[in-house]
Amino acid sequence: MSVAGDFYQFIDGAFIKIEHALTENLSVADSFFVDNGSSRALDRHFHRFASSVSDREPKSLLDAFLEAAKNLIPKSGEQFPRLEYREHQPAGERLFLRLRTAPERTEFATLWSSDEKDPRVTPKIKGPDLSACQRLRRAANLRGADEAVILSPFGYIADGALSSIMWWEGETLVAPDDSTDWLPSITRELAFELARQAGFQTLQRAAKPEELAHCEIWSLSALQGIRGVSSWGEIPVGPARFLQPFRKRLAMLSAPIS
C-alpha cells in the first residue's frame, strides 16, 4: 500500500482500482480507524457519510457502496480508510474508497491557536475543507504543535483543524456550543455519551482558550480517539485525571466489521 493509500472507484456495483490522482476538491469524506478488522461506531460514520450525499445519490447505490467497502477493508493491521464522494465525476462514478495504513497514534497532543480567519467554507460537512484544514495543521506543526485550533471572529473555540476540542470543568465534560462552527464529531458524541453513562455532567458553552487555564483538555478524532492536551501555548494545562479511564471505555466500543 502506498503512502497515499490504494484508491478505488465504485462503478456498476464493484470497486475498480485507479492509479491516477484526481485534482478536484472532495465533496464529502469520512475516515475511520480500523484495528485488526474492528472499528468504533462504524455505523455512525457510514450514516454521516450517506446523509451528506443522500440528496444526490440513490439509497440503493449508497448501500451497495458501503457494503462493498466493508468487504474490501483489510482485516489485519491498523488501517485508516476514507470514504469519498466527488460530485464533479460523471453520474454513477462519484463514489470512492481510499485504503490507507493508519498514521502514528499518540496519547497526548500539543495545540496552537490559529491566528488567521477560519478558512472553512462548509464547516458542517466533512470533505470540502479538508485541504484547508490540513494546511492549518501544517502551520501548527511549523510552530512545534501537533494541532491547530480554529477560533471564531470573537476568539471563541470552534474546532481543531482535524479534531474536536473538549475539556473538563471540575466534574463536567464541556465542548463548544452552537455559537461557533464545529464539525459534527462522532468521537465527541461518544465521549459525551460515555460521560453521562458514568454519571458525569456534560455541557456545551462558548469559551475562549484562556478560560481553559488549569482544565484537563482533550483533542478528539476518529484516528486518535481521545488524546490529552499536554500544552497549549501560554495556557497552563491541568492534569489528565480522566484521560485513561475514558480512553479505555472508548476502546471497548470497537467491534468487528461485518
TORKOL-4160 file (C-alpha; in steps of 0.2 Angstrom, whole numbers, padded with zeros to 4 digits, m for minus):
258
<pt num="1" X="0000" Y="0000" Z="0000"/>
<pt num="2" X="0007" Y="0017" Z="m0005"/>
<pt num="3" X="0009" Y="0032" Z="0007"/>
<pt num="4" X="m0007" Y="0040" Z="m0001"/>
<pt num="5" X="m0016" Y="0023" Z="0000"/>
<pt num="6" X="m0024" Y="0012" Z="m0013"/>
<pt num="7" X="m0038" Y="0021" Z="m0022"/>
<pt num="8" X="m0054" Y="0013" Z="m0029"/>
<pt num="9" X="m0068" Y="0019" Z="m0038"/>
<pt num="10" X="m0086" Y="0012" Z="m0037"/>
<pt num="11" X="m0093" Y="0008" Z="m0054"/>
<pt num="12" X="m0108" Y="m0004" Z="m0058"/>
<pt num="13" X="m0108" Y="m0012" Z="m0041"/>
<pt num="14" X="m0089" Y="m0015" Z="m0040"/>
<pt num="15" X="m0073" Y="m0007" Z="m0035"/>
<pt num="16" X="m0060" Y="m0003" Z="m0048"/>
<pt num="17" X="m0043" Y="0002" Z="m0043"/>
<pt num="18" X="m0037" Y="0018" Z="m0051"/>
<pt num="19" X="m0019" Y="0024" Z="m0052"/>
<pt num="20" X="m0021" Y="0042" Z="m0057"/>
<pt num="21" X="m0024" Y="0057" Z="m0045"/>
<pt num="22" X="m0039" Y="0067" Z="m0045"/>
<pt num="23" X="m0037" Y="0086" Z="m0043"/>
<pt num="24" X="m0054" Y="0092" Z="m0038"/>
<pt num="25" X="m0058" Y="0095" Z="m0020"/>
<pt num="26" X="m0068" Y="0082" Z="m0011"/>
<pt num="27" X="m0086" Y="0085" Z="m0010"/>
<pt num="28" X="m0089" Y="0073" Z="0005"/>
<pt num="29" X="m0077" Y="0062" Z="0015"/>
<pt num="30" X="m0077" Y="0051" Z="0031"/>
<pt num="31" X="m0062" Y="0042" Z="0038"/>
<pt num="32" X="m0062" Y="0029" Z="0052"/>
<pt num="33" X="m0049" Y="0019" Z="0062"/>
<pt num="34" X="m0049" Y="0000" Z="0060"/>
<pt num="35" X="m0038" Y="m0011" Z="0071"/>
<pt num="36" X="m0037" Y="m0029" Z="0065"/>
<pt num="37" X="m0054" Y="m0029" Z="0057"/>
<pt num="38" X="m0063" Y="m0020" Z="0071"/>
<pt num="39" X="m0069" Y="m0002" Z="0071"/>
<pt num="40" X="m0078" Y="0010" Z="0083"/>
<pt num="41" X="m0095" Y="0017" Z="0079"/>
<pt num="42" X="m0093" Y="0012" Z="0060"/>
<pt num="43" X="m0112" Y="0013" Z="0058"/>
<pt num="44" X="m0112" Y="0031" Z="0063"/>
<pt num="45" X="m0098" Y="0035" Z="0051"/>
<pt num="46" X="m0107" Y="0027" Z="0037"/>
<pt num="47" X="m0123" Y="0036" Z="0042"/>
<pt num="48" X="m0114" Y="0053" Z="0042"/>
<pt num="49" X="m0107" Y="0050" Z="0025"/>
<pt num="50" X="m0123" Y="0044" Z="0017"/>
<pt num="51" X="m0133" Y="0058" Z="0025"/>
<pt num="52" X="m0121" Y="0071" Z="0017"/>
<pt num="53" X="m0124" Y="0064" Z="m0001"/>
<pt num="54" X="m0142" Y="0056" Z="0001"/>
<pt num="55" X="m0150" Y="0070" Z="m0009"/>
<pt num="56" X="m0138" Y="0067" Z="m0023"/>
<pt num="57" X="m0137" Y="0048" Z="m0025"/>
<pt num="58" X="m0150" Y="0034" Z="m0023"/>
<pt num="59" X="m0150" Y="0025" Z="m0007"/>
<pt num="60" X="m0148" Y="0008" Z="m0016"/>
<pt num="61" X="m0131" Y="0014" Z="m0023"/>
<pt num="62" X="m0125" Y="0021" Z="m0007"/>
<pt num="63" X="m0130" Y="0004" Z="0002"/>
<pt num="64" X="m0121" Y="m0006" Z="m0011"/>
<pt num="65" X="m0105" Y="0005" Z="m0010"/>
<pt num="66" X="m0105" Y="0005" Z="0009"/>
<pt num="67" X="m0107" Y="m0014" Z="0010"/>
<pt num="68" X="m0093" Y="m0017" Z="m0003"/>
<pt num="69" X="m0082" Y="m0005" Z="0006"/>
<pt num="70" X="m0083" Y="m0016" Z="0022"/>
<pt num="71" X="m0078" Y="m0031" Z="0012"/>
<pt num="72" X="m0063" Y="m0023" Z="0004"/>
<pt num="73" X="m0056" Y="m0016" Z="0020"/>
<pt num="74" X="m0041" Y="m0026" Z="0026"/>
<pt num="75" X="m0044" Y="m0036" Z="0042"/>
<pt num="76" X="m0027" Y="m0036" Z="0049"/>
<pt num="77" X="m0016" Y="m0021" Z="0055"/>
<pt num="78" X="m0020" Y="m0003" Z="0059"/>
<pt num="79" X="m0030" Y="0005" Z="0044"/>
<pt num="80" X="m0037" Y="0022" Z="0041"/>
<pt num="81" X="m0049" Y="0020" Z="0026"/>
<pt num="82" X="m0058" Y="0035" Z="0019"/>
<pt num="83" X="m0075" Y="0036" Z="0010"/>
<pt num="84" X="m0075" Y="0049" Z="m0003"/>
<pt num="85" X="m0089" Y="0057" Z="m0014"/>
<pt num="86" X="m0083" Y="0068" Z="m0029"/>
<pt num="87" X="m0098" Y="0077" Z="m0037"/>
<pt num="88" X="m0088" Y="0083" Z="m0052"/>
<pt num="89" X="m0086" Y="0065" Z="m0058"/>
<pt num="90" X="m0099" Y="0058" Z="m0070"/>
<pt num="91" X="m0115" Y="0051" Z="m0063"/>
<pt num="92" X="m0114" Y="0034" Z="m0056"/>
<pt num="93" X="m0095" Y="0036" Z="m0054"/>
<pt num="94" X="m0094" Y="0048" Z="m0039"/>
<pt num="95" X="m0090" Y="0036" Z="m0025"/>
<pt num="96" X="m0073" Y="0031" Z="m0020"/>
<pt num="97" X="m0063" Y="0022" Z="m0006"/>
<pt num="98" X="m0046" Y="0025" Z="m0001"/>
<pt num="99" X="m0037" Y="0012" Z="0009"/>
<pt num="100" X="m0023" Y="0018" Z="0020"/>
<pt num="101" X="m0012" Y="0012" Z="0033"/>
<pt num="102" X="m0015" Y="0022" Z="0049"/>
<pt num="103" X="m0003" Y="0036" Z="0054"/>
<pt num="104" X="0005" Y="0036" Z="0071"/>
<pt num="105" X="m0006" Y="0037" Z="0085"/>
<pt num="106" X="m0001" Y="0046" Z="0102"/>
<pt num="107" X="m0009" Y="0048" Z="0119"/>
<pt num="108" X="m0005" Y="0067" Z="0120"/>
<pt num="109" X="m0005" Y="0081" Z="0109"/>
<pt num="110" X="0000" Y="0100" Z="0109"/>
<pt num="111" X="m0011" Y="0114" Z="0102"/>
<pt num="112" X="m0008" Y="0130" Z="0094"/>
<pt num="113" X="m0022" Y="0144" Z="0092"/>
<pt num="114" X="m0023" Y="0148" Z="0073"/>
<pt num="115" X="m0021" Y="0167" Z="0071"/>
<pt num="116" X="m0030" Y="0168" Z="0054"/>
<pt num="117" X="m0048" Y="0169" Z="0049"/>
<pt num="118" X="m0057" Y="0152" Z="0049"/>
<pt num="119" X="m0053" Y="0146" Z="0031"/>
<pt num="120" X="m0068" Y="0133" Z="0031"/>
<pt num="121" X="m0082" Y="0136" Z="0018"/>
<pt num="122" X="m0093" Y="0121" Z="0024"/>
<pt num="123" X="m0089" Y="0118" Z="0042"/>
<pt num="124" X="m0103" Y="0106" Z="0045"/>
<pt num="125" X="m0099" Y="0094" Z="0031"/>
<pt num="126" X="m0083" Y="0084" Z="0031"/>
<pt num="127" X="m0073" Y="0084" Z="0015"/>
<pt num="128" X="m0074" Y="0101" Z="0005"/>
<pt num="129" X="m0062" Y="0110" Z="0018"/>
<pt num="130" X="m0050" Y="0095" Z="0021"/>
<pt num="131" X="m0036" Y="0103" Z="0011"/>
<pt num="132" X="m0038" Y="0120" Z="0021"/>
<pt num="133" X="m0038" Y="0111" Z="0037"/>
<pt num="134" X="m0023" Y="0101" Z="0033"/>
<pt num="135" X="m0014" Y="0117" Z="0029"/>
<pt num="136" X="m0019" Y="0124" Z="0046"/>
<pt num="137" X="m0012" Y="0108" Z="0054"/>
<pt num="138" X="0005" Y="0110" Z="0044"/>
<pt num="139" X="0005" Y="0128" Z="0051"/>
<pt num="140" X="0004" Y="0121" Z="0068"/>
<pt num="141" X="0017" Y="0109" Z="0065"/>
<pt num="142" X="0029" Y="0123" Z="0059"/>
<pt num="143" X="0026" Y="0131" Z="0076"/>
<pt num="144" X="0030" Y="0115" Z="0086"/>
<pt num="145" X="0012" Y="0110" Z="0089"/>
<pt num="146" X="0003" Y="0094" Z="0084"/>
<pt num="147" X="m0014" Y="0103" Z="0080"/>
<pt num="148" X="m0021" Y="0120" Z="0076"/>
<pt num="149" X="m0037" Y="0126" Z="0085"/>
<pt num="150" X="m0049" Y="0137" Z="0075"/>
<pt num="151" X="m0056" Y="0152" Z="0084"/>
<pt num="152" X="m0072" Y="0162" Z="0080"/>
<pt num="153" X="m0070" Y="0180" Z="0075"/>
<pt num="154" X="m0073" Y="0184" Z="0093"/>
<pt num="155" X="m0060" Y="0172" Z="0099"/>
<pt num="156" X="m0070" Y="0158" Z="0105"/>
<pt num="157" X="m0065" Y="0140" Z="0102"/>
<pt num="158" X="m0073" Y="0132" Z="0087"/>
<pt num="159" X="m0064" Y="0116" Z="0082"/>
<pt num="160" X="m0047" Y="0108" Z="0079"/>
<pt num="161" X="m0041" Y="0108" Z="0061"/>
<pt num="162" X="m0043" Y="0090" Z="0061"/>
<pt num="163" X="m0051" Y="0086" Z="0078"/>
<pt num="164" X="m0063" Y="0091" Z="0091"/>
<pt num="165" X="m0059" Y="0100" Z="0107"/>
<pt num="166" X="m0066" Y="0096" Z="0124"/>
<pt num="167" X="m0062" Y="0100" Z="0142"/>
<pt num="168" X="m0066" Y="0096" Z="0160"/>
<pt num="169" X="m0073" Y="0110" Z="0172"/>
<pt num="170" X="m0072" Y="0100" Z="0188"/>
<pt num="171" X="m0083" Y="0085" Z="0186"/>
<pt num="172" X="m0092" Y="0092" Z="0170"/>
<pt num="173" X="m0086" Y="0087" Z="0152"/>
<pt num="174" X="m0088" Y="0103" Z="0141"/>
<pt num="175" X="m0087" Y="0106" Z="0122"/>
<pt num="176" X="m0090" Y="0122" Z="0111"/>
<pt num="177" X="m0109" Y="0126" Z="0109"/>
<pt num="178" X="m0118" Y="0131" Z="0093"/>
<pt num="179" X="m0112" Y="0149" Z="0094"/>
<pt num="180" X="m0096" Y="0143" Z="0084"/>
<pt num="181" X="m0095" Y="0132" Z="0069"/>
<pt num="182" X="m0089" Y="0114" Z="0073"/>
<pt num="183" X="m0089" Y="0098" Z="0063"/>
<pt num="184" X="m0102" Y="0086" Z="0070"/>
<pt num="185" X="m0089" Y="0074" Z="0078"/>
<pt num="186" X="m0093" Y="0055" Z="0081"/>
<pt num="187" X="m0079" Y="0054" Z="0094"/>
<pt num="188" X="m0086" Y="0070" Z="0103"/>
<pt num="189" X="m0103" Y="0062" Z="0103"/>
<pt num="190" X="m0096" Y="0046" Z="0110"/>
<pt num="191" X="m0086" Y="0055" Z="0124"/>
<pt num="192" X="m0102" Y="0064" Z="0129"/>
<pt num="193" X="m0112" Y="0048" Z="0130"/>
<pt num="194" X="m0098" Y="0039" Z="0140"/>
<pt num="195" X="m0098" Y="0053" Z="0152"/>
<pt num="196" X="m0116" Y="0053" Z="0155"/>
<pt num="197" X="m0116" Y="0034" Z="0157"/>
<pt num="198" X="m0103" Y="0036" Z="0170"/>
<pt num="199" X="m0113" Y="0049" Z="0180"/>
<pt num="200" X="m0104" Y="0065" Z="0175"/>
<pt num="201" X="m0112" Y="0081" Z="0169"/>
<pt num="202" X="m0110" Y="0087" Z="0151"/>
<pt num="203" X="m0111" Y="0105" Z="0145"/>
<pt num="204" X="m0109" Y="0114" Z="0129"/>
<pt num="205" X="m0104" Y="0133" Z="0130"/>
<pt num="206" X="m0094" Y="0146" Z="0121"/>
<pt num="207" X="m0076" Y="0148" Z="0129"/>
<pt num="208" X="m0060" Y="0157" Z="0124"/>
<pt num="209" X="m0044" Y="0147" Z="0126"/>
<pt num="210" X="m0038" Y="0157" Z="0141"/>
<pt num="211" X="m0054" Y="0152" Z="0150"/>
<pt num="212" X="m0047" Y="0134" Z="0150"/>
<pt num="213" X="m0032" Y="0138" Z="0161"/>
<pt num="214" X="m0029" Y="0123" Z="0173"/>
<pt num="215" X="m0043" Y="0112" Z="0165"/>
<pt num="216" X="m0040" Y="0095" Z="0158"/>
<pt num="217" X="m0041" Y="0097" Z="0139"/>
<pt num="218" X="m0044" Y="0084" Z="0126"/>
<pt num="219" X="m0041" Y="0083" Z="0107"/>
<pt num="220" X="m0053" Y="0070" Z="0099"/>
<pt num="221" X="m0053" Y="0062" Z="0082"/>
<pt num="222" X="m0058" Y="0046" Z="0073"/>
<pt num="223" X="m0040" Y="0041" Z="0071"/>
<pt num="224" X="m0033" Y="0046" Z="0088"/>
<pt num="225" X="m0048" Y="0043" Z="0099"/>
<pt num="226" X="m0046" Y="0054" Z="0114"/>
<pt num="227" X="m0029" Y="0062" Z="0117"/>
<pt num="228" X="m0024" Y="0073" Z="0132"/>
<pt num="229" X="m0018" Y="0090" Z="0128"/>
<pt num="230" X="0000" Y="0092" Z="0136"/>
<pt num="231" X="0002" Y="0111" Z="0131"/>
<pt num="232" X="m0007" Y="0125" Z="0123"/>
<pt num="233" X="0004" Y="0140" Z="0120"/>
<pt num="234" X="0005" Y="0150" Z="0136"/>
<pt num="235" X="m0011" Y="0142" Z="0144"/>
<pt num="236" X="m0007" Y="0132" Z="0159"/>
<pt num="237" X="m0015" Y="0115" Z="0156"/>
<pt num="238" X="m0022" Y="0104" Z="0171"/>
<pt num="239" X="m0018" Y="0086" Z="0174"/>
<pt num="240" X="m0026" Y="0072" Z="0164"/>
<pt num="241" X="m0037" Y="0065" Z="0178"/>
<pt num="242" X="m0050" Y="0057" Z="0167"/>
<pt num="243" X="m0040" Y="0053" Z="0151"/>
<pt num="244" X="m0035" Y="0035" Z="0154"/>
<pt num="245" X="m0052" Y="0029" Z="0160"/>
<pt num="246" X="m0061" Y="0037" Z="0145"/>
<pt num="247" X="m0048" Y="0030" Z="0133"/>
<pt num="248" X="m0051" Y="0013" Z="0139"/>
<pt num="249" X="m0070" Y="0015" Z="0138"/>
<pt num="250" X="m0069" Y="0021" Z="0121"/>
<pt num="251" X="m0058" Y="0007" Z="0115"/>
<pt num="252" X="m0071" Y="m0005" Z="0122"/>
<pt num="253" X="m0084" Y="0002" Z="0109"/>
<pt num="254" X="m0074" Y="m0006" Z="0095"/>
<pt num="255" X="m0082" Y="m0021" Z="0086"/>
<pt num="256" X="m0078" Y="m0032" Z="0072"/>
<pt num="257" X="m0083" Y="m0026" Z="0054"/>
<pt num="258" X="m0097" Y="m0037" Z="0047"/>
